[in-house]
Amino acid sequence: MAPVPEVVCQLQGWWSKGAAKKQGRRTWSSRAGYARSLRRSPRGYEKGRDSNDLSGSSVLERTRHRVLSPRWCRSALEAPEGEAQDGQAAARESRPPGAGGFQKNFASTIRQSRERPRGKPLKVLAFDEARFGLINWHRRRYCPKGFRPPYIVRRAYKWTYLYAAVEPTTGESFCLYLPGMDSGCLQSFLEQLSEAYPHHHLLVVLDGAPSHRSEGIVCPTNVDFLHLPAYSPELDPVERWFQEFRRKLSNRTFETVELLQEALGQALLPYWEEPARLRQLTGFSWWVKAIDAL
């Protein structure tokens, strides 16, 4: 009969002593949703002893990582369909401290821009771009009980980029389709935006993407930038608008980029015909309050 391995003997001794010392206490989680990892620490490392303090035994470090339900993994940007997020993101540990300060000081920042001698009325626009491709994305869908919901999967690596500037206080918007997300495409968009509003000075609020901070970008004379704090997409009203597009186009497939752009145009049309819908969707309270205070 082969001898019992030393590690097995150590584990059995550890289990019996631990059970005697801690009756009624579960030392090992067997519930689904926890991943358990056992690993042996390097020799000579004495600080990592196990909870039972077994002399001469290998040190086993138990690490548990809870797997959260999808209900708790939703993005901070999600909001009920057709409603604004009100600009107040859920509190979380990883939220940068500058996000709240940006909301608080937004009005004063706009006033500093307005005090510059421009001779033109100020228009504050939120800007962002989004990629839409032939690789379709899925969302929840209704299906009879007992049946698996049918999903169509398509893998075609072609994309189009939607550039959008929105004025949340009025629901006015300006959009362009461009082939990429780089400084050259952003330069083209800014030139078109400047030509669309020649009698206004435009303060464009955007995030800190690399293409937005490129030294190759030359802003037109009536355009200035105001960058959002890092890792704060919930402060950009355009992100809320893009979320509606992805809801409309989910669980669908398109054969060509042109058909995808046509479907995007159909999703854009109601907001162009009724700017009040876009104002309701993107009019964050702190944004509207700052503009009304001017």
JOJOFEN-V703707 format. One record per helix or strand. SS is the DSSP state (A for helix, B for strand). FROM is the first residue (numbers start at 1). TO is the last residue. If there is no record, write none. Layout:
ss=SS from=FROM to=TO
ss=SS from=FROM to=TO
This chain:
ss=A from=6 to=21
ss=B from=34 to=40
ss=B from=60 to=66
ss=A from=98 to=104
ss=A from=106 to=114
ss=B from=121 to=133
ss=B from=159 to=167
ss=B from=172 to=178
ss=A from=183 to=196
ss=B from=200 to=206
ss=A from=210 to=212
ss=B from=223 to=227
ss=A from=233 to=235
ss=A from=237 to=249
ss=A from=257 to=273
ss=A from=275 to=282
ss=A from=285 to=292
